Amino acid sequence: MPDDRDGAVIQTLELTKVFRDMWNRVKARAVNNLSFTVERGEVFGLLGPNGSGKTTTIKILLGLLFPTRGRARVLGRSPREVRVKAQIGYMPEESNLYRFLNAEETLDFYGRLFNFGPAERKRRTEALLDLVGLRKERRRALHEYSKGMARRIGLAQALVNDPELLILDEPTAGLDPIGTREFKDLIAELKRRGKTVLLCSHLLADVEDVCDRIAILYGGSLQAEGRVDELLKRRDVTQITATGRLDERLVARVQEAILKERPGVKLRFEAPRERLEALFLRIVEEARRAHLETSGAEIGLAATDLHLGAEPVHGRALLDKLVSGEPEAKAEAPAGPTPPPVEKRRDVLERYVTPAAEPAGKEPGAAEEAPTPARKAKRSVLEGLVKGDTSDEARAEDTRAEDDEEVRPGA
């Protein structure tokens, strides 16, 4: 892949997407002659009301949809190339992860898709769990997570490959003010490290805080584009700010001087207001420093090293790895005894439904405990994943088995 570090990360030129029905009649023109550029290392906001074409544009940039007309380039290439996809991290509005896995297993699973070795997967998993504040909840199944916790593990999954381009669709939906502030701090840190972020959100205050430039869409067309500070600047108003409190006599003299020069100008003198977000965060931080107990996700998004290192495998080699069942490449390790062979793909999935270690005190050669209905169902679902079967019936059977196991005596 050519070095495109000095060029644009995203380029669209007269991008158009028209959806048609079975009789080739136009159903919707979702994107219409859209042209914009996202430079390397900037945070770009893609805004617009529902139905303005944001999601369709993102799907084209991810290579999931073909444009009807026009062109889209990501990292200097077609977004449909696998080598480009390997450099993208995507956090959708709804993170559809495997509900029966926990956070630790989820990140390990996605690390295997990028062909990272065991040591590298463990390092990345530890770093990302700290990053999103889920270390204490690492072994809870994802179906037990709140929406805010699900957003956090979705972000960790999007960062597992240390992407050059991060696409975030409504990243702060369902998060409390602390989580929202941490997300914004994380985006600022990613920008500082040279990453490029494309952000879609209906929470305009968040966009205003983190984005360098924005584009506003309506009806699939670009209505406005530019730097946030320039677009928001009101050129018909002058604001005067003074540190410290001014007494009434001084304010009256300033007002008199202005009206003498500009009669008829409307003046207003008042104390500035603090933003509610700043007040909330300050109170919570004071409570945290007082060591008051709480539950749920921890604070930790801004305190972790985000440089995940290790070069992932992509392109044809990645596809071959996913379908062949060949052993993964061994992780680099210091000189010493030769490590055992790496598990194959079927063995990897098997490990998710088999305990990692024997219970303490178990006699050697003792008969193994009979598999529970939930474990049988999980094994069936995972076997289906290997064979390409992801039917709703298989997942429903897994859920029913878990429910049965929860009500068994002695479970």
N, C-alpha and C positions, 0 to 999 in steps of 0.2 A: 504494500500500500504506500503510495507516495507521501512524502512529508508535506503536510498541509498546515503547519503550525502558524504560518504567517497569513493564511487566507481565511475566508469565511467558513464557518462550520456548517451553516445552513444557508442555502440559496433557493428561492423559488422564483420562477419567471413565468408570468401569465398562467399560473396554475389554475386549472378548471376541473371540477368534478361534477358530472351530471348523472343522476340516477334515473333509470328508465324502467318502465314496466315490461311485461312479456310481449307487448305489442309495439315496443320501441318508442312509446310515448314518454315525454319528459315528465317524471314525477317530481323531481326537485333539483334545483341547481345549487348544490351545497357549497361549492367554492367557485368564485367567478373572477378570473383574471387577477389572481392574487400574486403579488410580487413583494418580497421583503428579504432582508439579509440579516443573519445573526453572526456577529464577529466572534472570534475565539476569545474566551475569557470574560464574556459579558453575561449578565442575567437579563433575559429578554422575556417580557410579559406579553402573552397572546390573550387578548380580552375581547369580550363581546357577550351579548345576551344569548339565551338558549336558542339554538337553531342558526347561529351566525356562521358556522363552518369551522369552529375550533377543533372539534374532535375529528372531523373528516380530514383536516389538514394534518393533524398529528398522525393519523393512520397512514396517510400517504408518506410522511417523513419516516415512518417505521417500516415502510415497504409492505403494509398489510392491504393497501388499496392501490389500484392503478389510476393515475390521472386520466381524465378524458382528453385533456389538451394541456399544453404547457410542460414545464420541467421542474423537478425538485432534485437538489443535490445535497448530500450530507457527507461532510468530511471530504469533499471533492469528488465523490462517486455516487452512483445510483444507490438509493436507500434499500434496494432489493438485494444487494450483495451481502453475503453472510459475513464477510470480513468487516463490513461497516456495522452490521447489527452487533457484532462482538464488542464494539466500542461505544455502545449506547446502553444507558441504564434508563429503564422506563418504570414509572410508578403510576398505574392507572387510577381512575377515580374509585374503582372498587377492586381491591386486591384479591383475586380468586386463587388463593393458595390452597394446598392440601390440608384440610381441616383436621385430619387425624394425626398429623405430625406436630411436634412442638417446635419452638423457635430455633433451638439448636439443630434439630434434624432438618428443618427447612433450609437454613443457610448452608448446612453441609451438603444437602441434595443439590442446590443450585451451584455450589462450588464444584461438584462433580461434573455438572454439565459443561463447565469451562475447563475441565480436565486438570484441576489443581490437585496436587498430591495431598496425602493425609495431613502432614505437618502444616502446609500452607492453608488448607481448609480450616484447621483448628485455630490457627492464628487469626485468620480473617473473621471467623465466627466470634471469637472472643472480643476482637476489636469492635465489631459491628454491634454486638449485644450491649457493650458498654456505651457505644455511640448513641443508641436509641433508648437507653435506660431500661432494658428488659433483662438484665442479668439475673435478677431474683425470680423472674417468671420464665426462665429459659426452658423449663421442662413441663410447662403447662401446654396442653393441646390447644391449637389455634382456635378451635370452635368454642373455647371458654374465654377467649379474649373479648374485651370491649372494643368498640369501634375505634377509639383512639389508640389502643394497643395494637390493633390490626393495621392501622396506618403506619405505626412505627416499624413493625416487622416488614411491611411492604417497602418502606424506605430502605431498610437494611438489605433486602433482597435486590433492590435496584442498584445498590452500591457494591455488591459482592464482587463484580469484575473490575472495580476501580475505573469506571467509564470516562471517556473523554467528553461525552455529551450526556447530560442528565435531563430527561423530559419528565416533568411533574404535572399531573392533572389533578387539580383540587387537593394539594398535599395536606392542607391544614383542616380539611373537613372532618368534624368529629373530635378535634383536639381541644383540650382545655387551654386557657391563656398561657400557661407555662410551656406546654408542648408547642404551641404556636410560636412563642418567642424562641424556643430552642431550634425549631425548624428554620426560622429566619436567620439565626446565628450560624446554623450549619451551612445555609446557602451562601452567606457571606464568606465563610471559611473556604468553601469549594471554589468560589470566585478568586479568593486570594491565592489558591493553589493552581490557578490557571484553567480550571474546568469551565465548561460552558453549560448554562442552565436555561432551558426553555420552560417557562412557568405559565400554566393556565389556572386562573382562580376567579371566583366571583367575589372574593373578599378583597375589595379594592385597597383597603388600608394595608394589607399584607403586601400587595403588589407595589404600592407606593414606597414601602419601607425598603424593599430588597432589589427592585428592578432598576437597571441602568436605562433601558429603552423599552417602550411598549408599542404595540400595534393594536388598534381597536377595529374589530370587524363588525359588519352588519350586512345581513343578506348575502354572506359569502364574499363580500368585497371589502377592501381596505378603506377605512374612513379617515384614519389619522395614524401617524407614526412619528416617533421622535423621542428625545430624551425626556424623562419624567419631569425634571425640574423646569425644562423649557415649556412643556405642554401645560404645566400647572401654574406657571407664573401669570399673575394678573397684572397687566401693564397699565391698567387704569386706576390702580390703587398704590399708595405709598405707605409703608408701615414704618413707624418709629418705635424702637425698643430701647429702653434705658435700664441699666442694672441698678438695683436699689429702689426704694420707694420714694416717689417725688411728692412733696407737700402740695396742697391745693393752690397756694399762691404761685408756686413755680409753674404748675400746670396751666393756670389762668394766664400767666405771662406768655407762655409758649403758644397757647391758643390765640391770644390777642395778636402776637407777631405774625402767625400764619394767616389769620383772617385779614390782616392789614395788607399783606401781599396778594392773597387770593380770596377776595370776598366771595361768599357763597359756598365755600368748600365745607362739606360735612365732616366734622371731626368727632372722634370718639376716643376717650381715654379710659382704659380699664386694665386691671391686672390680668396677665395671661393665665390660661387654664392649663393644668397638667393633663396629659392624656390618661384615660381610664386604664389603659394597658400598663402604663408606667406605675400608676398608683397600686394596681393589683399585684404586680410583680414585686414591688418594694415591700408590701405587707407580707406576701408569701415568703420572701427571702428572710425577713426578720423572724418569722415563725420557724423557718428551717434552721436558722442559726441558734434558735432557742432549743433545738433538738426535740421539737414536738413530734410525736409519732404520727405516721400516715401510712397508707397502703396504696398499691397500684404501681404505675411506672415511676422510675426514678429520674432525677435530673441528671443528664449526662451527655447531651448532644454536642456540646461545644468543647468537651474536654479530651477527646480521643484523637490520636494520630490518624489522619485520613489517608495517608499514603500507604496503600495496600500492597504495592510492589508487584512481583511475579507477573510474567507475561502469559496471558491465556492462549489457548489453542483455538483457532477459528477456521472458517472456510471449509473445504472438503474434508480436512483432517477431523474437524469437530463432528461432522455428519457421520463419517466412518466410525468414530468412537461410539456415537450414540446408538448405532444399529448393529455393530459387529460383536459386542460383548468381549472385545479384547481387553487384556489387563491395561490399567492406566499407566502412564509414565511415572516412574518412581520419583519421589521428592528428593531434592538434594539433602544430604546428611553428612555429618563428619565421618572421617574414616573409622571403621570399626567392623563388627560382625555384619554379614550380609543380611538385610531385613527379609522377612518372609514375603512371598508373592502377594501382590495387591489383589483384592477381591474383584471378581467380575461383576457385571451389571446386575445379574440376577441375585448374586450373593449380597450385593449392596442393598437391594430392596428387601431381601430376606432379613437383613440385620435390623430394619426398622420395626419388625414384628417379633423379634427374638430377643430375650434379655441379653445384655452385653456380658454379664458375668453370672456364675453360679451362686445361689444363695449361700450365705455363710453357714458352715457346719454341715454341708451336704456330704454324705459319704461317697468316696469314689466308686463309680460303677453303679450307683443307685439308679433306680428307674426314674425316667424323666416324668415331670408332671404333665398330665393330659392337657393339651391346648384348650383354652377357653373358647366359647363361641365367638367372642369379639376378635380374638387372635386369628381364628380360622377365617372370619370374614375379611379381616385386614389382609391376610395372606392372599385371599381370593382377589381382592381389589388390586393388590400390587402385581399379582400374576397377570391381571388384565392390562395393567400399564405396560408390562413387558411385551404383551402380545398386541397392544394397540386397542384394547377394549376398555373404554372409560364410560360405560353406560350408566344411566341414572339408577338402573336396577341394582347394579353391583354396589354403588355407593349407598343406596337405601338399605341393602342387606347389611352393610357394615354398621350403619347407624342403629338398625334394629338389634343387632348382636350386642352393641355396646349398651343399649338400654336394658336388654335382658341380663347382662352381666352385672349392671349396677344394682339390680333388685335381688340377685342371688344371695342366699344366706351366707354369711362369712366372707363376702367379697371385700 
